[in-house]
Amino acid sequence: MSRPLDSANVTEITAERLAPATFVFLDFQSGPVRVWDGIGSMTWGGNTYVGLGYLGAISAIEETTSVQPNGVIFGLNGVPNALIATVLGDNYNRRAAKVWLGMLNSSDQLVADPDLAFSGRMNNVDFDKGAETAVIRVHAESRLVDLRRTRELRYTHEHQQIHAPGDDFFKYMVRAQSTPLMWGSQRVETYAGGGGSDNGDNGGEGQQ
């Protein structure tokens, strides 16, 4: 799928000298990680990105014409073994991961703001441990993967409080499921699909 690119970046892409720069943001709970694939620090968008040079790696970012989730793997070489427990113990699941692609001029400065190439969430971290250092890989997935996840939500008072605290719309759902209705002069019994005939506000609530 095509995406708009900054005109200055497009010009650099078609120039004789090509100097791309990749910027990565990983939102770990203990603190955001901002790195890029160059040497030294680079400031962009009010944030400083630490250069990893040859120590960092990123898998190919794939896009297709079909609606399907694609993932990205971020790799970091030469990590001290003492830091492995810290990385694995951090809360990273479903936290943001982003990649931008920019272009550098002959003075190694950005010609324009980098363009967003990937936006997703971290879902796994693994590593290969050596004698003194390790290779850590952070796996991220596109937010499109949410289309494949089932939604375990029910029309109950408890679930409503998760999304709208204080909203009592479903507070009397159990009673409503077992309360007879009058249709003209006829009494119509109501039934809770899949469970029970509790006339009060307590007990198991019927699933919808």
Disulfide bonds with the S-S distance in Angstrom:
none
